[in-house]
C-alpha cells in the first residue's frame, strides 16, 4: 500500500505541473463562469430553474468534454514512459509493477475528477449564496455519474496506453475511439438501423453498450422521467430496466467497463516486454 500511495502521489504532483492540467481546470471552471454570465440559473426549461437548470446544462457539456480530456491525457501514462525509456529506471527501484500501474491509475483519477467536482460544487455554493434552492439528491447522483464516466474512460485510456508502443499512436487511437463513440450517439446508429433493418431491441442494445449514451440517457432521465425526448426507444429502455433500474445500470456499467479495461491493461502490461 505504501508503494501504491507513493506512486499515486507522484502522478498527482506530475500532473499538477503539466500544462494540460491548467487547461483542463480552466475549461471546466470557464464553463461554469459562462453559464452564470449568460444567466442560465435564471432561465427555465421543462420546469427546471436555478441550480437544477445549471446542473442539467453542465452535465451535458461535461459529457462531450470529459471523455476526450481523460483519454488524451491518460494514454500517455504508460506509452509516454515507455517511449522516454523510464521503465529501465523503474525496474531498478524496489516497487512492484502492480503498485506502479494501479498507483498511476488512482492518481490520474484524482487529477481528472477533482476539477470537475470542484467546478460543480463551486457553482452549487455560489447558487446557495445567491439564495437558490439546492437539489442535493440531484447533485449526489450527478456526482456519481461523473465519477463513473471518468473511471470508465480512464480504464479505456490505460488499456490503450498499454497496447500502444509510443505516445503518438496512443493519442491517435484515443481520439478515434472518442470520435466513434460520439458519432454512435445518434447519427451512425440510426443509419445502421435503417440500412440493415435491425430490430429495435438490437439497436437499443448497441446504443446502451456505448458508455457516453448510457451517461447521456441517465442525465436526461433526471429531468425527463419518461424519456419523451428519446421517442419510442424509451419504452424499450423503461420496460427492460425500469426507472430505478436504469439509473443503477448507468452507474454500474461504466464502472465495470472501466475496471475490466484497466485490469486487461494491467495483465498486458505485466506480461509485455517493458523496455
C-alpha positions, 0 to 999 in steps of 0.5 A: 500500500505504501508503494501504491500511495507513493506512486499515486502521489507522484502522478498527482504532483506530475500532473499538477505541473503539466500544462494540460492540467491548467487547461483542463481546470480552466475549461471546466471552471470557464464553463461554469463562469459562462453559464452564470454570465449568460444567466442560465440559473435564471432561465427555465426549461421543462420546469427546471430553474436555478441550480437544477437548470445549471446542473442539467446544462453542465452535465451535458457539456461535461459529457462531450468534454470529459471523455476526450480530456481523460483519454488524451491525457491518460494514454500517455501514462504508460506509452509516454514512459515507455517511449522516454525509456523510464521503465529501465529506471523503474525496474531498478527501484524496489516497487512492484509493477502492480503498485506502479500501474494501479498507483498511476491509475488512482492518481490520474483519477484524482487529477481528472475528477477533482476539477470537475467536482470542484467546478460543480460544487463551486457553482452549487455554493455560489447558487446557495449564496445567491439564495437558490434552492439546492437539489442535493439528491440531484447533485449526489447522483450527478456526482456519481455519474461523473465519477463513473464516466471518468473511471470508465474512460480512464480504464479505456485510456490505460488499456490503450496506453498499454497496447500502444508502443509510443505516445503518438499512436496512443493519442491517435487511437484515443481520439478515434475511439472518442470520435466513434463513440460520439458519432454512435450517439445518434447519427451512425446508429440510426443509419445502421438501423435503417440500412440493415433493418435491425430490430429495435431491441438490437439497436437499443442494445448497441446504443446502451453498450456505448458508455457516453449514451448510457451517461447521456440517457441517465442525465436526461432521465433526471429531468425527463422521467419518461424519456419523451425526448428519446421517442419510442426507444424509451419504452424499450429502455423503461420496460427492460430496466425500469426507472430505478433500474436504469439509473443503477445500470448507468452507474454500474456499467461504466464502472465495470467497463472501466475496471475490466479495461484497466485490469486487461491493461494491467495483465498486458502490461505485466506480461509485455516486454517493458523496455 
